[in-house]
């Protein structure tokens, strides 16, 4: 039986801040029976530029992104935020352009990893072991931009030794929002405080999410206040124990 082949997309902040998550994504995909390809020339998808109003710069990055993933294989990445941006907003940059067809094909063929595992590969149990209590943060991008629902939880419930405890308002924004956390620091910090304290109330050891940007923001508050809580991308949990 021929293995499914995919290209992996490693967002810039994963590459620079959480490279282990990228390696763990490869580990998880290979465990699921997928052959992985990595284009070392890939760069940012352009979301930050687009959201900040620099559409010309975002378009240049988008053009490169489309060309970097033009081999026709499914593209899989560990960020609902970045992939939600590609799926929803590349139309603003490339509608009725020379790259219109290539853009539409990529948009229909790029997947956040929990969605890819559960809904494309039909895999929920990867044999992972993670003997901790965790609570789940639904990122705004995962829900509203990408449209994830229960995929992350389905995967976590199959992890041996893991106890999933729901926090209050798990779907409330943590306050990161990209440049929002820079432009509106006090509001952003207050939102992080609320999110972290909801997580603490569960007695969990870890906050888990599909988006490292949210986790980075929450961990900043946790570290500053020396709280007994850790964070982990769902991929890092799924790669544990084997």
Secondary structure, 3 states (H helix, E strand, C coil): CCCEEEEEECCHHHHHHCHHHHHHHHHHHHHCCEEEECCCCCCCCCHHHHHCCCHHHHHHHHHHHHHHCCCCCEEEECCHHHHHHHHHHHHHHHCCCCCHHHHHHHHCCEEEHHHHHHHHCCCCCCCCECCCEEEECCCHHHHHHHCCCCHHHHHHCCCECCEECCCCCCCCCCCCCCCHHHHCHHHHHHHHHHHHHHHHHCCCCEEEECCHHHHHHHHHHHHHCCCCCEEEEHHHHHCCCC
